[in-house]
Amino acid sequence: MSKQQALLAKIHTEFRPHFATVENESHMHSSGRGADSHFKFVIVSEVFEGMSKLQRHQKVYQLFADELQNGIHALALHLYTQAEWISRGEIFPQSPNCSGVGL
């Protein structure tokens, strides 16, 4: 199982999401392709109901504390309730390339 698949499985176990995706964005950063160091999570879950954005981020960071201590450098988090997701048109932002790429 790839790191990306393992992260997604952990998300499904913890958040029982309506929608979830994990994108490996390591190739967009100076760490380079294959580093498995930068990931984007999009999670749509009712678990986030009544939580502030800060609380949602804290919950995800707590769940992935081991991974963040052992190789993952950064997570881009897009965390929504189902109502928020629908109001966004079920679209999440695209990530820009790191400013250090190609330098």
C-alpha positions in Angstrom: 0.0 0.0 0.0 1.4 3.4 -1.0 1.7 6.2 1.6 -1.1 8.0 -0.2 -3.4 5.0 0.1 -2.5 4.5 3.8 -3.3 8.2 4.5 -6.7 7.9 2.8 -7.5 4.7 4.6 -6.8 6.4 7.9 -9.1 9.3 6.9 -11.9 6.9 6.1 -11.6 5.1 9.4 -11.6 8.3 11.5 -13.9 10.6 9.6 -16.3 8.4 7.7 -16.3 11.0 4.9 -19.0 11.8 2.4 -16.0 12.6 0.1 -12.3 12.4 0.6 -9.2 12.6 -1.5 -5.5 12.6 -0.8 -3.1 14.1 -3.4 0.6 13.6 -3.3 2.0 17.1 -4.1 5.6 16.3 -3.4 6.5 16.8 -7.0 5.4 20.4 -6.7 7.9 21.2 -4.0 11.7 21.4 -3.7 11.7 18.0 -2.0 11.2 16.5 -5.5 9.3 13.6 -7.0 9.1 10.5 -4.9 9.7 12.2 -1.6 6.2 11.5 -0.3 6.6 14.6 1.9 3.7 17.0 0.8 0.0 16.0 0.7 -3.3 17.7 0.1 -6.3 16.4 2.0 -9.8 17.2 1.0 -12.2 15.8 3.6 -16.0 16.3 3.6 -17.4 14.9 6.9 -20.2 15.5 9.3 -17.6 15.0 12.1 -16.7 18.6 11.4 -20.1 19.9 12.2 -19.9 22.6 14.9 -16.1 22.8 14.8 -14.1 25.9 13.9 -11.6 25.7 11.1 -8.9 25.6 13.7 -10.5 22.7 15.6 -10.8 20.8 12.3 -7.1 21.3 11.5 -6.1 20.3 15.0 -8.1 17.1 14.8 -6.4 16.1 11.5 -2.9 17.1 12.7 -3.5 15.0 15.9 -4.6 12.0 13.8 -1.5 12.3 11.6 1.0 13.3 14.3 3.2 10.2 13.8 3.3 10.7 10.0 4.3 14.4 10.5 7.1 13.3 12.8 8.3 10.6 10.3 8.6 12.0 6.8 5.6 14.1 6.0 6.7 17.7 5.8 3.4 19.5 5.1 -0.4 18.9 4.7 -2.6 21.2 2.8 -6.0 20.8 4.4 -9.4 21.5 2.9 -12.0 20.4 5.5 -15.7 20.8 5.0 -19.1 19.7 6.3 -21.4 18.3 3.6 -23.4 21.5 3.5 -20.2 23.6 3.1 -19.1 21.2 0.3 -22.4 21.5 -1.6 -22.3 25.3 -1.2 -18.8 25.4 -2.8 -20.2 23.5 -5.8 -18.1 20.4 -4.7 -14.9 22.1 -5.8 -11.7 22.4 -3.9 -8.8 24.8 -4.6 -5.8 23.8 -6.7 -2.4 24.2 -5.0 0.3 26.4 -6.4 3.8 25.2 -7.1 6.3 25.8 -4.3 8.5 28.9 -5.0 11.6 26.7 -4.6 10.7 24.4 -7.5 13.0 24.7 -10.5 15.5 27.0 -8.7 
